[in-house]
Amino acid sequence: MGISFFARRAIFAAVVFAFHFSAVAQGNLTPPGAPAPTMKSLAQIEPRTPISSVPFTINGPGLYYLTTNLTTITNGIIIDTNDVVLDLGGFTLDGDGGASDYGVHIKTQSRVVVRNGTVRNFGAGVRIEPGSTEVMVEDLILIENTNGIAASSSASTLSLVRSVFRRVRAISNGTGIFIGNGTPATTVTQNIVDDCEAIKSASYGIQIFPPGNLIMRCRVSGSGLANYNIGMSNRLGAIVFPAVNPSIINGSAGGPGTGTTDPFANLSF
């Protein structure tokens, strides 16, 4: 007697079930572990060194940042190596008014960036020593310092080249931005002061003696002696001349540079 249709269906189902159970049972029933992280931390992508107290000396290249507002009775942060980025992180570095104290002191270095914060009540908010090159100071507020930015020396060996100062706001300093000391032998050239503002300086707002620099898109007002004191043969872009307290512009020229000896040749501004 043959097997009925329903019996054959039952046998087929049993075989399929047995085969499926056997195939599944042969696998590893232990679940895998948690997936490995696929993203890197900020410290892994861009290693940074925190600064939580001052005075602090930077003697190794890298990126440094403030963790809070900091106060000191001496120097603030000394940069004693090349290739440094100092990010104030929007915080304030505050001194006690010492004439020989510097908020940020760049000691004859190259490729240094200082940015993004407030420096107040020092002999110089940012002091740049002779021989420094390719320094960038940007997005700073400098308040009640003897000089907001000071790149000057009584020696004839002062040099500062290919540096940029931009979006700096100097308020109630002795001199807002002071670059060079007028000595003919100094080499202070190819520097750019761009989109800066000096308000209520006791003496000069922006003072740049040596030739070959570019000053543009700046605004100065309320200075005690003169708003601008710009030496011979510098280039001037659009700057604001207030109606009172006239400036001292000694033969400096506006417009783009020309020729092969002008450091700003072919630059439009």
C-alpha positions as CSV (number, residue, x, y, z in Angstrom):
1,M,0.0,0.0,0.0
2,G,1.5,3.3,-1.0
3,I,2.2,6.2,1.4
4,S,-0.5,8.8,1.4
5,F,0.0,12.4,0.3
6,F,-0.3,13.7,3.8
7,A,2.2,11.2,5.1
8,R,4.7,12.2,2.4
9,R,4.2,15.9,3.4
10,A,4.8,15.1,7.1
11,I,8.0,13.1,6.3
12,F,9.3,15.9,4.0
13,A,8.7,18.5,6.7
14,A,10.5,16.4,9.3
15,V,13.5,16.1,7.1
16,V,13.7,19.8,6.4
17,F,13.4,20.6,10.1
18,A,16.1,18.2,11.0
19,F,18.5,19.5,8.3
20,H,17.8,23.1,9.4
21,F,18.4,22.3,13.1
22,S,21.6,20.5,12.2
23,A,22.9,23.4,10.1
24,V,22.2,26.0,12.8
25,A,23.5,23.8,15.6
26,Q,26.9,23.6,13.9
27,G,27.5,27.4,14.1
28,N,29.0,29.3,17.1
29,L,26.2,30.4,19.3
30,T,28.4,32.8,21.3
31,P,27.5,36.4,20.3
32,P,30.4,38.6,19.1
33,G,31.8,41.4,21.3
34,A,30.9,45.0,21.1
35,P,32.1,46.7,17.9
36,A,35.4,48.4,18.0
37,P,35.4,52.2,18.0
38,T,35.7,53.7,14.6
39,M,36.2,57.4,15.6
40,K,39.3,59.1,17.0
41,S,39.3,61.6,19.8
42,L,40.2,65.2,19.3
43,A,43.5,64.6,21.2
44,Q,44.3,61.8,18.8
45,I,43.6,63.9,15.7
46,E,45.2,67.1,16.9
47,P,47.3,66.5,20.0
48,R,47.0,69.6,22.3
49,T,48.6,70.7,25.6
50,P,46.5,72.5,28.2
51,I,47.7,75.5,30.1
52,S,45.9,75.8,33.4
53,S,48.4,78.1,35.3
54,V,50.9,80.8,34.6
55,P,53.7,81.7,34.2
56,F,54.1,78.9,31.6
57,T,57.0,78.3,29.2
58,I,56.4,76.6,25.9
59,N,59.6,74.8,24.9
60,G,58.3,72.2,22.5
61,P,56.4,72.6,19.1
62,G,52.7,71.9,19.1
63,L,49.3,73.3,19.9
64,Y,48.7,74.8,23.3
65,Y,45.4,76.1,24.8
66,L,44.1,77.9,27.9
67,T,41.6,76.0,30.0
68,T,40.3,79.0,32.0
69,N,41.0,82.7,32.7
70,L,44.5,83.1,34.2
71,T,46.1,85.7,36.4
72,T,49.8,86.3,37.1
73,I,52.0,88.9,38.8
74,T,54.9,88.3,36.4
75,N,55.1,87.1,32.8
76,G,52.2,85.1,31.3
77,I,53.2,82.6,28.6
78,I,56.8,82.5,27.2
79,I,57.2,80.9,23.7
80,D,60.7,79.6,23.4
81,T,60.6,77.4,20.4
82,N,59.5,77.4,16.8
83,D,56.3,76.0,15.3
84,V,53.8,76.8,18.1
85,V,50.1,77.6,18.0
86,L,48.8,79.2,21.2
87,D,45.0,79.3,21.4
88,L,43.7,81.4,24.3
89,G,40.3,79.7,23.8
90,G,38.4,82.9,24.4
91,F,39.8,83.2,27.9
92,T,41.6,86.2,29.5
93,L,45.3,86.4,30.5
94,D,45.5,89.1,33.2
95,G,48.6,90.7,34.7
96,D,49.3,93.2,37.5
97,G,50.5,96.0,35.4
98,G,54.2,95.3,35.7
99,A,56.1,97.4,33.0
100,S,58.6,94.6,32.3
101,D,56.0,91.8,32.3
102,Y,54.6,90.4,29.0
103,G,51.4,88.6,28.5
104,V,52.7,86.5,25.6
105,H,56.4,86.7,25.0
106,I,57.7,85.3,21.7
107,K,61.5,84.9,22.1
108,T,63.1,85.1,18.6
109,Q,61.1,82.3,17.1
110,S,59.5,81.4,13.7
111,R,56.1,80.1,12.7
112,V,54.2,81.1,15.8
113,V,50.5,81.8,16.0
114,V,48.8,83.5,18.9
115,R,45.0,83.8,18.7
116,N,41.5,84.0,20.2
117,G,41.4,85.7,23.5
118,T,42.1,88.7,25.7
119,V,45.4,89.9,27.2
120,R,45.2,92.7,29.8
121,N,47.4,94.8,32.1
122,F,50.9,93.9,31.1
123,G,54.0,95.9,30.0
124,A,53.2,94.4,26.6
125,G,50.2,92.3,25.7
126,V,52.2,90.5,23.1
127,R,56.0,91.0,23.0
128,I,57.9,89.8,19.9
129,E,61.7,89.7,20.2
130,P,64.1,90.7,17.4
131,G,64.8,88.0,14.8
132,S,61.3,86.5,14.9
133,T,59.8,85.6,11.5
134,E,56.4,84.4,10.2
135,V,54.5,85.3,13.4
136,M,50.7,85.6,13.2
137,V,48.7,87.4,15.9
138,E,45.0,87.3,15.3
139,D,41.6,87.7,16.9
140,L,43.0,89.2,20.1
141,I,41.6,91.9,22.4
142,L,44.4,93.9,24.1
143,I,43.4,96.1,27.0
144,E,45.3,98.5,29.3
145,N,48.8,97.3,28.5
146,T,51.7,99.7,28.1
147,N,51.9,98.4,24.5
148,G,49.2,96.1,23.1
149,I,51.6,94.6,20.6
150,A,55.3,95.5,20.8
151,A,57.9,94.4,18.2
152,S,60.6,96.9,18.9
153,S,64.1,97.3,20.1
154,S,66.7,100.0,20.8
155,A,69.3,97.9,18.9
156,S,69.8,98.2,15.2
157,T,69.6,94.5,14.7
158,L,65.8,94.3,15.2
159,S,64.2,92.2,12.5
160,L,60.6,91.0,12.0
161,V,59.6,89.7,8.6
162,R,56.7,88.1,6.9
163,S,54.4,88.4,9.9
164,V,50.7,89.1,10.0
165,F,48.6,91.0,12.6
166,R,44.9,90.8,11.9
167,R,41.6,91.4,13.7
168,V,43.4,92.8,16.7
169,R,41.4,95.2,18.9
170,A,43.6,97.4,21.1
171,I,41.7,99.3,23.8
172,S,43.2,101.9,26.2
173,N,46.9,100.8,25.8
174,G,49.9,103.2,25.8
175,T,50.4,102.4,22.1
176,G,48.1,99.9,20.4
177,I,50.4,98.3,17.9
178,F,54.1,99.3,17.9
179,I,56.3,97.7,15.2
180,G,59.9,98.9,14.8
181,N,61.9,101.7,16.4
182,G,63.0,103.8,13.4
183,T,66.6,102.7,13.3
184,P,67.7,102.7,9.6
185,A,69.6,99.4,10.0
186,T,66.6,97.5,11.2
187,T,65.0,94.9,9.0
188,V,61.2,95.0,9.6
189,T,59.6,94.4,6.3
190,Q,56.9,92.4,4.5
191,N,54.7,92.5,7.5
192,I,50.9,93.0,7.3
193,V,48.6,94.8,9.7
194,D,45.1,94.1,8.5
195,D,41.6,94.8,9.9
196,C,42.9,96.0,13.2
197,E,41.5,98.7,15.6
198,A,43.1,100.9,18.2
199,I,40.9,102.9,20.5
200,K,41.9,105.5,23.2
201,S,45.6,104.8,23.1
202,A,47.6,107.1,25.4
203,S,50.2,107.9,22.7
204,Y,49.8,106.3,19.3
205,G,47.2,103.9,17.9
206,I,49.3,102.2,15.3
207,Q,53.0,103.1,15.1
208,I,55.2,101.5,12.4
209,F,58.5,103.1,11.5
210,P,60.5,100.9,9.2
211,P,59.6,100.7,5.5
212,G,58.2,97.9,3.4
213,N,55.1,97.0,5.4
214,L,51.4,97.0,4.6
215,I,48.7,98.6,6.7
216,M,45.2,98.2,5.5
217,R,41.5,98.2,6.6
218,C,42.5,99.6,10.0
219,R,40.5,102.0,12.3
220,V,42.1,104.2,14.9
221,S,40.6,106.8,17.1
222,G,41.0,108.8,20.3
223,S,44.8,108.6,20.6
224,G,46.7,111.0,22.9
225,L,49.5,111.9,20.4
226,A,48.5,110.7,17.0
227,N,46.2,108.0,15.7
228,Y,48.7,106.7,13.1
229,N,52.5,107.2,13.1
230,I,53.6,105.5,9.9
231,G,57.2,105.8,8.6
232,M,58.4,106.3,5.0
233,S,57.8,103.8,2.2
234,N,55.1,101.7,3.8
235,R,52.0,100.7,1.9
236,L,48.6,101.9,3.0
237,G,45.3,100.3,2.0
238,A,42.0,101.8,3.2
239,I,42.4,103.1,6.7
240,V,40.2,105.4,8.7
241,F,41.4,109.0,9.5
242,P,39.3,110.5,12.2
243,A,38.4,114.2,11.9
244,V,40.4,115.1,15.0
245,N,43.8,114.3,16.4
246,P,45.6,114.1,13.0
247,S,47.9,111.3,12.1
248,I,51.6,111.3,11.0
249,I,51.9,109.7,7.6
250,N,55.5,110.2,6.3
251,G,55.5,109.7,2.6
252,S,53.8,106.3,2.6
253,A,52.0,105.3,-0.5
254,G,48.6,103.7,-1.1
255,G,47.6,101.3,-3.8
256,P,49.1,98.1,-5.0
257,G,52.9,97.6,-5.0
258,T,54.8,97.7,-8.3
259,G,58.0,96.3,-9.7
260,T,60.2,93.5,-8.4
261,T,61.7,95.1,-5.3
262,D,58.4,96.0,-3.7
263,P,57.3,93.2,-1.2
264,F,53.7,93.8,-2.1
265,A,54.1,93.9,-5.9
266,N,50.9,92.9,-7.8
267,L,48.8,92.8,-4.6
268,S,45.5,94.6,-4.9
269,F,44.0,96.2,-1.8
